[in-house]
Amino acid sequence: MTGNTVTPRLFGIRRDRSSLVTAGLVAVLGCSPPAGVAPAPVPHAADGEVELMLLLIGDAGEPDPAGDVVLQAAARRAGQTPGRTVVLFLGDNVYPNGMPPEGDRSRSRSEERLSLLIDVAAQSGARSIFVPGNHDWGDGGSDGWRRLERQRALVAARGLSSVSFLPENGCPGPTAVDVSTTVRLVILDTQWWFDDELPAVVPDSVCPVNSTDAVLDSLDRLLRGASGRETIIVTHHPLASHGPHGGHFGLRDHIFPLRHLHSWLWIPLPIVGSVYPLIRQAGFKTQDLSSSKYESMRRELDSLFAIHEPFAQVAGHEHSLQILRHTGVEYVFISGAGTYNHSTPVGWGEDTVFASDESGFITISFLTDGRKRVGVTVVGETGSSHEVFAQWLE
């Protein structure tokens, strides 16, 4: 940050992992969020009262090729007020490993998946911003930057002036976008905290900022320069979660652990299957909040946010819908259930305002009178959608 005289650290420098305390085989099984916790219904704001609406939809990179009902519902919702709506695609836009090269047997399928997401912007007429996730980077593959750049090039090739892919050139950012007179988005590619190779494989010429300290310093300046706007941090990785990345696993995960390899592997492995959740909770998977790299990112960002107190962080990564209170930022919104039936278990913590493993998306509306409203929309198999939760935000 400003005034920091410490030599900048490159992203992804490995640290020694704390020794793992021997764990028992007794696993804490997942539970569903408590019923009946939603407050009294909050009325919808009239279109004329809304200055800006953010539609949050993430992890939508494996839609039904015949037309995904969640994406269709998102396009309808954004199309109601296209001039005052910004759609944020919160990463993992192409499963499983980003955009492969031409000639690869999965190239046409990957293009089709990305095209269905871009169609949301085309059909609705709303401004849309794509943010990269770990799967867009090839999920740890050596050619991740090229896979990401192919995705960005295909987004640009659609020729929609209302659609952008940020941060540009596969760089970490941060990138500030003032989407209204009262709201500033600050976009970060958080995968840079997790991949040791990125500073080496991404050309220096396209990324003037490629170290942790440099990014934090730039982020500090953008937050200071928000000029009174509500600031929202846009990333793929959330600062908090009660999904699998946050250590929560349901009974199904303990009994059928092979489904994490392939969704059709319904092979029961009781007792033995509980080893997988225990390993995840111990931090051996880099993309989990318990890993040393993830903890480092959270600590560094939380320290900065405690100074500036941005309004919220919005993220995907977990395949669920979560609204959490969080120190530093007021709220963490996780909207990673962007295609139908692509969800994972979610738990309930003291910081939870809302949690669901249903498919859908989150909207945040900024009203002309200064109020802020959050709504959670779930989408059924037939395409019917309804708002299951709404609340005025402090």
Secondary structure, DSSP 4 states (H G I P E B T S, - for coil): -TT--SPPPBTT---PPPPPPPPPS------PPPTT---S--PPPPGGGEEEEEEEE----S--TT--HHHHHHHHHHHHSGGGEEEEE-S--STTTS-PPTT-TTHHHHHHHHHHHHHHHHHH--EEEE---TTTTTTT-TTHHHHHHHHHHHHHHT--TTEEESSGGG----EEEE-SSSEEEEE--GGGGT-TTHHHHS-GGG-S--BHHHHHHHHHHHHHTSTT-EEEEE-SS-S--SSGGGT---HHHHH-GGGGT-TT-----TTGGGHHHHHHHTT-STTSTTSHHHHHHHHHHHHHHHHH--SEEEE-SSSSEEEEE-SSSSEEEEE---STT--------TTEEEEE-SSEEEEEEEETTS-EEEEEEEE-TTS-EEEEEEEEE-
